[in-house]
């Protein structure tokens, strides 16, 4: 996948959007399918929640930014390496069109006491670069700006402190770690009111096919319950819940 959205990503995004829309696929359905396929460690920490936008599902191919804590170098009198030059890549200058992609940033354990983004950067990423949404493995700041956005941002909490002097960007467009979940650029991110799930790029079509079948089964079970059938009897028949 290239940074500038090209035809293959456009076509894949259109296919995913059509599938999600027509079959009502949700993150619980995707999580169940991942479990059934033996794909583990794909659900992000439940402390990450929607801080802007509504609970409708959004999705896209991940574009990752990896942050690392700043440590002292060989000289204790040297300046700490967390200046603009060491963090500027969090604004992913190599991306000119984020349509079809989700911006994902992390630094291993959730960063809850320093913001991985703020009002200016999220506005830029969502409105100028047109990412489908933002997923942060930790805190954000500028609640007054962020909360007014109609675009979806996922974060752990608001905090006034930024990352200056404490973190630097290790890489962009590679991988990032959010707690135990390693996200590769190109993996597919799905997020709704239930939480956020990451699907490995190579398994996307397999997962969507299985999720479509699961969604049909769940809709049929729901219809039968509403028609008066007993749920235990239906589950005995279809073998899922």
C-alpha positions as CSV (number, residue, x, y, z in Angstrom):
1,X,0.0,0.0,0.0
2,X,1.4,3.4,-0.9
3,X,1.0,6.5,1.2
4,X,-1.0,8.2,-1.5
5,X,-4.3,6.4,-1.9
6,X,-4.2,4.5,-5.2
7,X,-6.7,2.3,-7.1
8,X,-6.1,-1.0,-5.2
9,X,-6.9,0.7,-1.9
10,X,-9.9,2.5,-3.4
11,X,-11.3,-0.7,-4.7
12,X,-10.7,-2.6,-1.5
13,X,-12.3,0.2,0.6
14,X,-15.4,0.2,-1.7
15,X,-15.7,-3.5,-1.3
16,X,-15.4,-3.4,2.5
17,X,-17.9,-0.5,2.7
18,X,-20.4,-2.4,0.6
19,X,-20.0,-5.5,2.7
20,X,-20.3,-3.7,6.0
21,X,-23.3,-1.7,4.8
22,X,-25.3,-4.5,3.3
23,X,-24.7,-7.1,6.0
24,X,-24.6,-4.8,9.1
25,X,-21.2,-6.1,10.2
26,X,-20.0,-4.9,13.6
27,X,-16.9,-5.3,15.7
28,X,-18.4,-8.1,17.8
29,X,-19.0,-10.1,14.6
30,X,-15.5,-9.5,13.4
31,X,-14.1,-10.4,16.9
32,X,-16.0,-13.7,16.8
33,X,-14.7,-14.5,13.4
34,X,-11.1,-13.7,14.4
35,X,-11.5,-16.1,17.4
36,X,-12.9,-18.8,15.1
37,X,-10.0,-18.4,12.7
38,X,-7.5,-18.5,15.6
39,X,-6.3,-14.9,15.0
40,X,-5.6,-13.6,18.4
41,X,-4.6,-10.3,20.0
42,X,-6.6,-8.2,17.6
43,X,-9.0,-6.2,19.9
44,X,-7.7,-2.9,21.3
45,X,-7.8,-2.0,24.9
46,X,-11.3,-1.3,26.1
47,X,-10.1,2.0,27.7
48,X,-9.8,3.4,24.2
49,X,-13.2,5.0,23.3
50,X,-14.8,7.5,21.0
51,X,-13.9,11.1,22.0
52,X,-15.5,12.7,18.9
53,X,-17.9,11.7,16.3
54,X,-20.8,9.3,16.8
55,X,-20.8,5.5,17.4
56,X,-21.3,4.5,13.7
57,X,-18.7,2.1,12.4
58,X,-15.7,3.5,10.6
59,X,-12.9,1.5,9.0
60,X,-9.9,1.7,6.8
61,X,-6.4,0.5,6.2
62,X,-4.1,1.4,9.0
63,X,-1.3,4.0,8.6
64,X,0.8,3.7,11.7
65,X,3.0,6.1,13.8
66,X,5.2,4.5,16.4
67,X,6.2,6.7,19.4
68,X,8.9,5.8,21.9
69,X,9.8,7.3,25.3
70,X,12.9,9.5,25.2
71,X,15.8,8.2,27.2
72,X,19.1,9.9,28.1
73,X,22.0,9.4,25.7
74,X,25.7,8.9,26.5
75,X,26.0,12.5,27.7
76,X,23.9,13.6,30.6
77,X,24.4,17.2,29.6
78,X,23.2,16.8,26.0
79,X,19.8,18.2,25.0
80,X,17.0,15.7,25.1
81,X,16.2,14.3,21.6
82,X,12.5,15.3,21.5
83,X,12.5,18.5,19.4
84,X,10.4,19.2,16.3
85,X,12.7,17.3,14.1
86,X,12.2,14.1,16.2
87,X,8.4,14.3,16.3
88,X,7.4,16.0,13.0
89,X,6.7,12.7,11.3
90,X,3.6,12.2,13.5
91,X,1.9,14.5,10.9
92,X,2.9,11.9,8.2
93,X,4.2,14.4,5.6
94,X,4.5,11.5,3.2
95,X,0.7,11.1,3.1
96,X,-1.1,13.5,0.7
97,X,-4.5,11.7,0.7
98,X,-5.7,9.7,3.7
99,X,-9.0,8.5,2.2
100,X,-9.5,4.8,2.9
101,X,-7.0,4.9,5.7
102,X,-7.2,5.1,9.5
103,X,-4.4,7.0,11.4
104,X,-3.1,4.7,14.2
105,X,-0.5,5.8,16.8
106,X,0.9,3.9,19.7
107,X,3.8,3.4,22.0
108,X,3.3,0.0,23.6
109,X,1.5,0.6,27.0
110,X,-1.2,3.2,26.8
111,X,0.2,6.7,27.0
112,X,-2.3,8.3,29.4
113,X,-0.3,11.3,30.8
114,X,0.9,12.9,27.6
115,X,-1.2,13.5,24.4
116,X,-0.3,11.7,21.2
117,X,-2.3,14.3,19.3
118,X,-4.4,17.5,19.9
119,X,-6.9,19.7,18.3
120,X,-4.7,21.1,15.6
121,X,-3.2,17.8,14.5
122,X,-6.5,15.9,14.5
123,X,-8.2,18.7,12.5
124,X,-5.3,18.5,9.9
125,X,-5.4,14.7,9.7
126,X,-9.1,14.5,9.4
127,X,-10.1,17.5,7.4
128,X,-7.1,18.2,5.2
129,X,-5.6,14.7,4.7
130,X,-9.1,13.1,5.0
131,X,-8.3,10.1,7.0
132,X,-11.4,8.0,7.8
133,X,-10.7,8.2,11.5
134,X,-8.0,8.3,14.2
135,X,-7.0,5.7,16.7
136,X,-4.6,6.7,19.5
137,X,-3.0,4.3,21.9
138,X,-3.4,6.8,24.7
139,X,-4.3,10.4,25.5
140,X,-5.4,13.4,23.5
141,X,-5.7,17.1,24.4
142,X,-7.8,20.1,23.4
143,X,-11.2,18.8,24.3
144,X,-13.0,21.9,23.2
145,X,-11.7,21.5,19.6
146,X,-11.7,17.7,19.4
147,X,-15.2,17.3,20.8
148,X,-16.7,19.6,18.2
149,X,-15.5,17.4,15.3
150,X,-17.9,15.2,13.4
151,X,-15.1,12.9,12.5
152,X,-14.2,9.9,14.7
153,X,-11.3,9.9,17.1
154,X,-10.5,7.1,19.5
155,X,-8.3,7.8,22.6
156,X,-8.0,6.8,26.3
157,X,-8.5,10.2,27.9
158,X,-8.0,14.0,27.7
159,X,-4.8,15.4,29.3
160,X,-3.3,18.9,29.1
161,X,0.3,17.7,28.7
162,X,1.9,17.1,25.3
163,X,4.7,14.6,24.4
164,X,7.3,17.3,24.0
165,X,10.5,16.3,25.9
166,X,9.1,12.9,26.8
167,X,8.5,11.0,23.5
168,X,9.7,11.0,19.9
169,X,8.5,9.4,16.7
170,X,10.3,6.1,16.0
171,X,8.7,5.4,12.7
172,X,5.8,6.2,10.5
173,X,4.3,3.9,7.9
174,X,5.7,0.7,9.5
175,X,4.2,-0.7,12.7
176,X,3.0,0.5,16.1
177,X,2.2,-1.3,19.3
178,X,-0.9,-0.5,21.4
179,X,-0.6,-2.6,24.5
180,X,-0.4,-6.2,23.2
181,X,-1.7,-5.5,19.7
182,X,0.9,-4.9,17.0
183,X,-0.6,-3.0,14.1
184,X,1.0,-3.0,10.7
185,X,0.5,-0.3,8.1
186,X,-2.0,-1.9,5.7
187,X,-3.9,-3.9,8.4
188,X,-7.6,-3.1,8.5
189,X,-9.1,-1.2,11.4
190,X,-12.8,-1.4,12.3
191,X,-14.2,0.7,15.1
192,X,-17.7,1.2,16.4
193,X,-19.5,1.8,19.8
194,X,-18.3,-1.6,21.0
195,X,-14.6,-1.0,20.5
196,X,-11.8,-1.3,17.9
197,X,-10.6,-4.4,16.1
198,X,-7.6,-4.9,13.8
199,X,-7.7,-7.4,11.0
200,X,-4.4,-8.5,9.4
201,X,-4.3,-7.3,5.8
202,X,-3.6,-10.8,4.4
203,X,-6.8,-12.2,6.1
204,X,-9.2,-9.3,5.3
205,X,-11.2,-11.0,2.6
206,X,-11.4,-14.3,4.6
207,X,-12.6,-12.4,7.6
208,X,-15.2,-10.4,5.7
209,X,-16.6,-13.6,4.0
210,X,-16.9,-15.3,7.4
211,X,-18.4,-12.2,9.0
212,X,-21.0,-11.9,6.2
213,X,-22.1,-15.5,6.9
214,X,-22.1,-14.9,10.7
215,X,-24.1,-11.7,10.2
216,X,-26.8,-13.5,8.2
217,X,-27.0,-16.2,10.9
218,X,-27.3,-13.6,13.7
219,X,-30.1,-11.7,11.8
220,X,-32.0,-15.0,11.3
221,X,-31.6,-15.9,15.0
222,X,-32.9,-12.4,16.0
223,X,-35.8,-12.8,13.6
224,X,-36.8,-16.1,15.1
225,X,-36.5,-14.8,18.7
226,X,-38.8,-11.9,17.9
227,X,-41.2,-14.4,16.3
228,X,-41.4,-16.2,19.7
229,X,-38.9,-19.0,19.5
230,X,-36.8,-19.9,22.5
231,X,-33.2,-18.8,22.3
232,X,-31.7,-22.0,23.8
233,X,-33.5,-24.1,21.2
234,X,-32.4,-21.9,18.3
235,X,-28.8,-21.9,19.6
236,X,-28.9,-25.7,19.8
237,X,-29.8,-25.7,16.1
238,X,-27.5,-23.1,14.7
239,X,-24.6,-23.7,17.1
240,X,-23.6,-20.0,17.7
241,X,-24.6,-17.0,19.8
